[in-house]
Amino acid sequence: MRYWQIFVLPLVTILAACSDNNARMHQQLCSAEYRYNTEGADAAIAAMREVGNDREYVVGNNVARFLILRGAKTQSINDFDKANAILDAMEPLPDDPEQVTARYISVLRFLATANGSSDNGAREELTQYCSGSAEPEAECLHANIMEIFQILGTSNGTTNKSSQDLANLFNQTYSAVFNDPSLDVQLDYSRSVVTSCGSHE
């Protein structure tokens, strides 16, 4: 059951049958994605909050993600700051031996911090995972970040418009903060709609 909580639909699709609760959460995540596509971030946030509060891991990280996407669209610094506050208050996920969830949350923190009212610590959210690497920092960062976005894109991830929007925002923000336009986390988003909880193409 590791990691399904952080990745909106990709791994959830496979693991949803594990229990009724997982199936319910899969349906809600799918609903949130569809509402993001059709109604926008406000509707997606409301959908996530129907199943819990922002302190709960699966709800909090997705609400923060939609706040980040809303902030990018409206240029609202307040949304980025709200996302950071939610990430700070979330219950930790105890089982993360490969730091997959930690690195994903750092991607969200990086976006929220770099675009928020104070960008202090934005770089460190990503560079902390390369401090002991023998690779040059840029190569290490590229490999770490691409791994996270490839996991996000597994299975139905590339059919989510929110994944495309998050990748676009990350490319822009990373290029500005690190002065490095060479990293491109975009995957194949040719089908950028939710399909796994019904056909909405």
Secondary structure, 3 states (H helix, E strand, C coil): CCCCCCCCCHHHHHHHHHCHHHHHHHHHHHHHHHHHHHCCHHHHHHHHHCCCCCCCHHHHHHHHHHHHHHHHHHCCHHHHHHHHHHHHHCCCCCCCCCCHHHHHHHHHHHHHHHCCCCCCCHHHHHHHHHCCCCCCHHHHHHHHHHHHHHHHCCHHHHHCHHHHHHHHHHHHHHHHHHCCCCCCCCCCCCCCCCCCCCCCC
